[in-house]
Amino acid sequence: MKGGSHRYDLVVLGGGTAGLVSSGAAAGLEPVQPRIDFTRVMEHVARAIATVAPHDSPERLRAVGVEVIEAEGRFVAPGRIETAGRTLRWRTAIIATGSHPVLPPLTGLDQAQALTTENLWDLRELPPRLVVLGGGPIGCELAQAFARLGSHVTLVELADRLLLKEEPEASALIADRLCSEGVDIRTRTRARGVHDGELLLEGGETLAFDRILVAAGRAPRSAAIGLDRVGVNIDDRGAVIVDDRLRARSRGSRSPTPRSRASACPKRRRASAGATA
């Protein structure tokens, strides 16, 4: 095709014996759809998680001298944490309690056995119809993955485009790719509730599903750990307010929180401490 381009399944460079045999053999193959064993795929994921697990285990930390207390903990005063019936005294504390998936307040969602990034990996049967709530990075990634594995995927996003934190051009590129792979994208779409295997949309439309995956963001695990007892303030989402050195500070203050010397780990970074809060 002069002046244009074409995508081939196979290109053979060279017309010798090897080129003739390989091109002839390839041309005789009948096209087939690959058969995917979803159970084996998920078991592979489980094995990968199990391989990494020892590096994050309490045993590894104990081996290098960290005292690990597997219990809930909370600040009770500057310099003190209570956990497992003990009071721990500290000079500096790191708040690294992580985050959890947010479940939107949709009527009936609690009865739908919704999937999140915390329980998705337990699946062993591929859902024929999957609805994904949320068009952020996690929603887009998992929508594409399940579409490639064979699910009919519908991605529902309230905003007018996917990936709001990215440039519009990047958002459009991802949306086009997902559409080309069979994902049904519904932007500017508000969900009203869940009933009997259907997602109820504003305007009366319904989307039938076998499983529903919620990827509507995450929220910090900052409740009930006593941050108010050490002068640490949080924002409306529950995230610890920090200065440019990631030191906890009071709302509206330019200085670290007096006497507490607490620090917050940056997003997507992990740290270990002697007690889990």
Summary of the structure (lengths in Angstrom):
residues: 277
radius of gyration: 25.2
end to end distance: 64.1
largest distance: 80.5
contacts: 717
relative contact order: 0.17
helix: 26%
strand: 23%
